[in-house]
C-alpha cells in the first residue's frame, strides 16, 4: 500500500523553484483544484530534511450556530400584538 501511495504522489507532484526571497508559486492546477484565493493563509511545515508540507489554514468559525440558523434579528413587538398572537 505504501508503494502505491508513493507512486501516486510522484505522478501528481509538480516541481517549483524557490526564489531569492525564498518564495514559491503554487501552480495554477493546484490553486484551481483547491479553490485557493489570493490572500488566503497557508501553513508551512518542515516534515523532514527533504519534505515540506503546505497546508491551507482553515478559518475557525466564532459562532457556528449563526452559520447553521442564520443571524438573529431582534424585533420590537408591541405588547398588544403579542397578546393578540398568543390568543389565537
VMD Tcl script that builds the backbone (N, CA, C; Angstrom):
set m [mol new atoms 264]
animate dup $m
set s [atomselect $m all]
$s set {name element resname resid chain x y z} {
  {N N UNK 1 A 0.832 -1.196 0.000}
  {CA C UNK 1 A 0.000 0.000 0.000}
  {C C UNK 1 A 0.872 1.253 0.000}
  {N N UNK 2 A 1.938 1.224 0.755}
  {CA C UNK 2 A 2.826 2.376 0.834}
  {C C UNK 2 A 3.423 2.709 -0.537}
  {N N UNK 3 A 3.844 1.690 -1.288}
  {CA C UNK 3 A 4.452 1.947 -2.587}
  {C C UNK 3 A 3.436 2.521 -3.571}
  {N N UNK 4 A 2.159 2.088 -3.502}
  {CA C UNK 4 A 1.134 2.651 -4.365}
  {C C UNK 4 A 0.926 4.124 -4.056}
  {N N UNK 5 A 0.898 4.456 -2.786}
  {CA C UNK 5 A 0.705 5.843 -2.371}
  {C C UNK 5 A 1.870 6.707 -2.855}
  {N N UNK 6 A 3.087 6.210 -2.695}
  {CA C UNK 6 A 4.264 6.955 -3.125}
  {C C UNK 6 A 4.234 7.181 -4.634}
  {N N UNK 7 A 3.856 6.160 -5.389}
  {CA C UNK 7 A 3.772 6.273 -6.843}
  {C C UNK 7 A 2.739 7.331 -7.224}
  {N N UNK 8 A 1.600 7.326 -6.567}
  {CA C UNK 8 A 0.536 8.299 -6.842}
  {C C UNK 8 A 1.040 9.712 -6.625}
  {N N UNK 9 A 1.741 9.934 -5.532}
  {CA C UNK 9 A 2.267 11.264 -5.231}
  {C C UNK 9 A 3.278 11.695 -6.286}
  {N N UNK 10 A 4.147 10.828 -6.693}
  {CA C UNK 10 A 5.169 11.177 -7.684}
  {C C UNK 10 A 4.545 11.549 -9.024}
  {N N UNK 11 A 3.507 10.848 -9.432}
  {CA C UNK 11 A 2.863 11.133 -10.703}
  {C C UNK 11 A 2.213 12.517 -10.667}
  {N N UNK 12 A 1.632 12.884 -9.531}
  {CA C UNK 12 A 0.877 14.120 -9.439}
  {C C UNK 12 A 1.652 15.271 -8.797}
  {N N UNK 13 A 2.923 15.094 -8.549}
  {CA C UNK 13 A 3.683 16.188 -7.954}
  {C C UNK 13 A 4.180 17.128 -9.046}
  {N N UNK 14 A 4.370 18.366 -8.676}
  {CA C UNK 14 A 4.860 19.377 -9.604}
  {C C UNK 14 A 6.112 20.010 -9.012}
  {N N UNK 15 A 7.028 20.374 -9.855}
  {CA C UNK 15 A 8.284 20.977 -9.409}
  {C C UNK 15 A 8.164 22.499 -9.542}
  {N N UNK 16 A 8.518 23.206 -8.472}
  {CA C UNK 16 A 8.555 24.671 -8.490}
  {C C UNK 16 A 9.910 25.116 -7.958}
  {N N UNK 17 A 10.308 26.320 -8.312}
  {CA C UNK 17 A 11.590 26.850 -7.855}
  {C C UNK 17 A 11.386 27.797 -6.684}
  {N N UNK 18 A 12.383 27.862 -5.830}
  {CA C UNK 18 A 12.401 28.810 -4.719}
  {C C UNK 18 A 13.138 30.052 -5.215}
  {N N UNK 19 A 12.531 31.227 -5.031}
  {CA C UNK 19 A 13.149 32.477 -5.494}
  {C C UNK 19 A 14.238 32.917 -4.508}
  {N N UNK 20 A 14.919 34.004 -4.865}
  {CA C UNK 20 A 15.953 34.552 -3.975}
  {C C UNK 20 A 15.367 35.008 -2.647}
  {N N UNK 21 A 14.070 35.350 -2.638}
  {CA C UNK 21 A 13.393 35.758 -1.403}
  {C C UNK 21 A 12.740 34.563 -0.707}
  {N N UNK 22 A 13.080 33.349 -1.146}
  {CA C UNK 22 A 12.564 32.099 -0.588}
  {C C UNK 22 A 11.054 31.962 -0.767}
  {N N UNK 23 A 10.548 32.464 -1.898}
  {CA C UNK 23 A 9.129 32.339 -2.221}
  {C C UNK 23 A 8.945 31.237 -3.257}
  {N N UNK 24 A 7.768 30.596 -3.206}
  {CA C UNK 24 A 7.407 29.614 -4.226}
  {C C UNK 24 A 6.020 29.965 -4.752}
  {N N UNK 25 A 5.776 29.633 -6.002}
  {CA C UNK 25 A 4.462 29.853 -6.604}
  {C C UNK 25 A 3.716 28.531 -6.606}
  {N N UNK 26 A 2.496 28.551 -6.087}
  {CA C UNK 26 A 1.664 27.354 -6.120}
  {C C UNK 26 A 1.101 27.263 -7.535}
  {N N UNK 27 A 1.353 26.151 -8.227}
  {CA C UNK 27 A 0.928 26.040 -9.625}
  {C C UNK 27 A -0.585 26.236 -9.800}
  {N N UNK 28 A -0.957 26.776 -10.963}
  {CA C UNK 28 A -2.364 27.072 -11.255}
  {C C UNK 28 A -3.242 25.830 -11.108}
  {N N UNK 29 A -2.764 24.702 -11.560}
  {CA C UNK 29 A -3.527 23.447 -11.465}
  {C C UNK 29 A -3.910 23.145 -10.009}
  {N N UNK 30 A -2.975 23.362 -9.107}
  {CA C UNK 30 A -3.214 23.101 -7.686}
  {C C UNK 30 A -4.148 24.159 -7.106}
  {N N UNK 31 A -3.906 25.429 -7.429}
  {CA C UNK 31 A -4.771 26.519 -6.936}
  {C C UNK 31 A -6.210 26.313 -7.367}
  {N N UNK 32 A -6.385 25.921 -8.616}
  {CA C UNK 32 A -7.733 25.688 -9.148}
  {C C UNK 32 A -8.405 24.510 -8.447}
  {N N UNK 33 A -7.667 23.427 -8.289}
  {CA C UNK 33 A -8.220 22.225 -7.650}
  {C C UNK 33 A -8.666 22.517 -6.216}
  {N N UNK 34 A -7.895 23.327 -5.500}
  {CA C UNK 34 A -8.209 23.648 -4.113}
  {C C UNK 34 A -9.145 24.843 -3.971}
  {N N UNK 35 A -9.305 25.608 -5.050}
  {CA C UNK 35 A -10.104 26.824 -4.960}
  {C C UNK 35 A -9.399 27.875 -4.119}
  {N N UNK 36 A -8.077 27.863 -4.145}
  {CA C UNK 36 A -7.263 28.779 -3.354}
  {C C UNK 36 A -7.351 30.189 -3.935}
  {N N UNK 37 A -7.564 31.166 -3.071}
  {CA C UNK 37 A -7.722 32.559 -3.487}
  {C C UNK 37 A -6.552 33.405 -2.977}
  {N N UNK 38 A -6.221 34.498 -3.682}
  {CA C UNK 38 A -5.165 35.397 -3.200}
  {C C UNK 38 A -5.516 35.924 -1.807}
  {N N UNK 39 A -4.527 35.988 -0.952}
  {CA C UNK 39 A -4.729 36.500 0.404}
  {C C UNK 39 A -5.040 35.413 1.432}
  {N N UNK 40 A -5.386 34.204 0.975}
  {CA C UNK 40 A -5.629 33.118 1.926}
  {C C UNK 40 A -4.313 32.740 2.598}
  {N N UNK 41 A -4.399 32.288 3.830}
  {CA C UNK 41 A -3.207 31.876 4.555}
  {C C UNK 41 A -3.000 30.370 4.421}
  {N N UNK 42 A -1.738 29.981 4.343}
  {CA C UNK 42 A -1.377 28.570 4.332}
  {C C UNK 42 A -0.351 28.331 5.432}
  {N N UNK 43 A -0.324 27.122 5.926}
  {CA C UNK 43 A 0.645 26.724 6.948}
  {C C UNK 43 A 1.786 26.004 6.248}
  {N N UNK 44 A 3.019 26.345 6.589}
  {CA C UNK 44 A 4.195 25.700 6.009}
  {C C UNK 44 A 4.925 24.984 7.127}
  {N N UNK 45 A 5.177 23.698 6.921}
  {CA C UNK 45 A 5.791 22.892 7.978}
  {C C UNK 45 A 6.889 22.006 7.384}
  {N N UNK 46 A 8.052 21.954 8.042}
  {CA C UNK 46 A 9.124 21.045 7.643}
  {C C UNK 46 A 8.799 19.668 8.204}
  {N N UNK 47 A 8.584 18.706 7.316}
  {CA C UNK 47 A 8.242 17.344 7.721}
  {C C UNK 47 A 9.513 16.548 7.999}
  {N N UNK 48 A 10.490 16.717 7.155}
  {CA C UNK 48 A 11.784 16.041 7.323}
  {C C UNK 48 A 12.844 16.921 6.668}
  {N N UNK 49 A 14.060 16.394 6.527}
  {CA C UNK 49 A 15.138 17.174 5.912}
  {C C UNK 49 A 14.864 17.518 4.443}
  {N N UNK 50 A 13.992 16.728 3.782}
  {CA C UNK 50 A 13.726 16.999 2.372}
  {C C UNK 50 A 12.235 17.056 2.022}
  {N N UNK 51 A 11.388 17.237 3.020}
  {CA C UNK 51 A 9.945 17.336 2.761}
  {C C UNK 51 A 9.349 18.560 3.444}
  {N N UNK 52 A 8.526 19.279 2.685}
  {CA C UNK 52 A 7.832 20.456 3.201}
  {C C UNK 52 A 6.338 20.241 2.960}
  {N N UNK 53 A 5.538 20.531 3.959}
  {CA C UNK 53 A 4.082 20.436 3.838}
  {C C UNK 53 A 3.514 21.846 3.771}
  {N N UNK 54 A 2.707 22.103 2.756}
  {CA C UNK 54 A 1.999 23.381 2.647}
  {C C UNK 54 A 0.522 23.035 2.765}
  {N N UNK 55 A -0.116 23.557 3.799}
  {CA C UNK 55 A -1.490 23.177 4.112}
  {C C UNK 55 A -2.344 24.431 4.245}
  {N N UNK 56 A -3.525 24.404 3.639}
  {CA C UNK 56 A -4.452 25.535 3.741}
  {C C UNK 56 A -4.854 25.722 5.195}
  {N N UNK 57 A -4.799 26.963 5.646}
  {CA C UNK 57 A -5.224 27.278 7.006}
  {C C UNK 57 A -6.746 27.377 7.010}
  {N N UNK 58 A -7.374 26.588 7.849}
  {CA C UNK 58 A -8.829 26.573 7.930}
  {C C UNK 58 A -9.270 27.630 8.926}
  {N N UNK 59 A -10.195 28.464 8.472}
  {CA C UNK 59 A -10.702 29.512 9.349}
  {C C UNK 59 A -11.636 28.895 10.386}
  {N N UNK 60 A -11.450 29.307 11.627}
  {CA C UNK 60 A -12.335 28.844 12.682}
  {C C UNK 60 A -13.545 29.764 12.753}
  {N N UNK 61 A -14.686 29.163 12.904}
  {CA C UNK 61 A -15.928 29.925 12.988}
  {C C UNK 61 A -16.189 30.275 14.444}
  {N N UNK 62 A -16.336 31.570 14.710}
  {CA C UNK 62 A -16.548 32.028 16.090}
  {C C UNK 62 A -17.904 31.603 16.628}
  {N N UNK 63 A -18.932 31.656 15.780}
  {CA C UNK 63 A -20.284 31.324 16.211}
  {C C UNK 63 A -20.900 30.354 15.201}
  {N N UNK 64 A -20.610 29.035 15.327}
  {CA C UNK 64 A -21.102 28.075 14.339}
  {C C UNK 64 A -22.623 28.011 14.265}
  {N N UNK 65 A -23.303 28.294 15.359}
  {CA C UNK 65 A -24.762 28.252 15.358}
  {C C UNK 65 A -25.344 29.288 14.400}
  {N N UNK 66 A -24.736 30.471 14.338}
  {CA C UNK 66 A -25.243 31.504 13.430}
  {C C UNK 66 A -25.086 31.080 11.976}
  {N N UNK 67 A -24.085 30.258 11.677}
  {CA C UNK 67 A -23.903 29.761 10.319}
  {C C UNK 67 A -25.035 28.801 9.971}
  {N N UNK 68 A -25.438 27.986 10.941}
  {CA C UNK 68 A -26.478 26.989 10.703}
  {C C UNK 68 A -27.874 27.587 10.637}
  {N N UNK 69 A -28.189 28.521 11.518}
  {CA C UNK 69 A -29.551 29.049 11.579}
  {C C UNK 69 A -29.672 30.470 11.053}
  {N N UNK 70 A -28.569 31.066 10.696}
  {CA C UNK 70 A -28.596 32.442 10.206}
  {C C UNK 70 A -28.489 33.420 11.365}
  {N N UNK 71 A -28.288 34.650 11.024}
  {CA C UNK 71 A -28.161 35.663 12.059}
  {C C UNK 71 A -29.531 36.021 12.600}
  {N N UNK 72 A -29.599 36.170 13.887}
  {CA C UNK 72 A -30.868 36.511 14.521}
  {C C UNK 72 A -31.057 38.020 14.509}
  {N N UNK 73 A -32.260 38.430 14.234}
  {CA C UNK 73 A -32.595 39.849 14.211}
  {C C UNK 73 A -33.565 40.103 15.354}
  {N N UNK 74 A -33.230 41.066 16.191}
  {CA C UNK 74 A -34.120 41.396 17.301}
  {C C UNK 74 A -35.208 42.337 16.802}
  {N N UNK 75 A -36.436 41.969 17.090}
  {CA C UNK 75 A -37.571 42.784 16.682}
  {C C UNK 75 A -38.293 43.302 17.911}
  {N N UNK 76 A -38.749 44.506 17.821}
  {CA C UNK 76 A -39.593 45.057 18.885}
  {C C UNK 76 A -41.040 44.818 18.502}
  {N N UNK 77 A -41.768 44.135 19.374}
  {CA C UNK 77 A -43.175 43.853 19.108}
  {C C UNK 77 A -44.011 44.521 20.190}
  {N N UNK 78 A -45.012 45.205 19.748}
  {CA C UNK 78 A -45.942 45.881 20.645}
  {C C UNK 78 A -46.600 44.830 21.559}
  {N N UNK 79 A -46.635 45.056 22.886}
  {CA C UNK 79 A -47.241 44.086 23.812}
  {C C UNK 79 A -48.669 43.702 23.433}
  {N N UNK 80 A -49.429 44.603 22.913}
  {CA C UNK 80 A -50.792 44.289 22.486}
  {C C UNK 80 A -50.783 43.276 21.348}
  {N N UNK 81 A -49.816 43.391 20.461}
  {CA C UNK 81 A -49.701 42.467 19.327}
  {C C UNK 81 A -49.332 41.075 19.839}
  {N N UNK 82 A -48.487 41.005 20.867}
  {CA C UNK 82 A -48.108 39.720 21.464}
  {C C UNK 82 A -49.350 39.055 22.042}
  {N N UNK 83 A -50.169 39.810 22.757}
  {CA C UNK 83 A -51.404 39.266 23.340}
  {C C UNK 83 A -52.321 38.743 22.238}
  {N N UNK 84 A -52.397 39.508 21.148}
  {CA C UNK 84 A -53.256 39.137 20.030}
  {C C UNK 84 A -52.786 37.819 19.396}
  {N N UNK 85 A -51.480 37.696 19.240}
  {CA C UNK 85 A -50.913 36.489 18.628}
  {C C UNK 85 A -51.103 35.280 19.528}
  {N N UNK 86 A -50.884 35.426 20.826}
  {CA C UNK 86 A -50.987 34.292 21.752}
  {C C UNK 86 A -52.439 33.850 21.970}
  {N N UNK 87 A -53.393 34.722 21.756}
  {CA C UNK 87 A -54.788 34.352 21.931}
  {C C UNK 87 A -55.300 33.450 20.824}
  {N N UNK 88 A -54.659 33.472 19.693}
  {CA C UNK 88 A -55.096 32.657 18.541}
  {C C UNK 88 A -54.814 31.223 18.725}
}
mol reanalyze $m
mol bondsrecalc $m
mol representation Tube
mol addrep $m
